[in-house]
Amino acid sequence: MTSESQSLGDRIRFAIAHKHLIEVLYHGSTRIADPHDYGAYKGIERVLVFQLRESAPSHHSATGWRLFETSQIEECLVLVKNFPGSRGQAHERHLAWDTVYARVS
C-alpha cells in the first residue's frame, strides 16, 4: 500500500492515521496486526499492536497485545485492509509513553 522508500516510522504513522493493518517480519515471524500506539517507551522506539495472526507457532497465543521494538522490525508492509480503530476505553491508555508519535483514534 505505501512505498517501500518511506521510512518505517512514516509507514507506521500512515497505518495508524488511516487504520490500516500492517504485516511485519519480527523475530523471524510474519505477523498481521492493527497498530494502535507508536512512540518512545522507556527510551526505546516501539509500536503497540493488537496481533491478529502469527506465522510461526510460539508458546504465546497468536492474538493479543504486543509491543514491538521498531529497531527489530525487519520488514513492514501497510495492507489495504482496514481495522475499526480503538478497542474500547479499557485499552485507550495502554502504557505511560515517554513520547507518543501517533495514536489510533
HELIX and SHEET records of a PDB file:
HELIX    1   1 LEU A    8  HIS A   18  1                                  11    
HELIX    2   2 THR A   70  GLN A   72  5                                   3    
HELIX    3   3 GLN A   89  HIS A   91  5                                   3    
SHEET    1   A 5 GLY A  64  GLU A  69  0                                        
SHEET    2   A 5 ILE A  44  GLU A  54 -1                                        
SHEET    3   A 5 SER A  29  TYR A  41 -1                                        
SHEET    4   A 5 HIS A  20  TYR A  26 -1                                        
SHEET    5   A 5 ILE A  73  ASN A  82 -1                                        
SHEET    1   B 4 GLY A  64  GLU A  69  0                                        
SHEET    2   B 4 ILE A  44  GLU A  54 -1                                        
SHEET    3   B 4 SER A  29  TYR A  41 -1                                        
SHEET    4   B 4 THR A  99  ARG A 103 -1                                        
END                                                                             
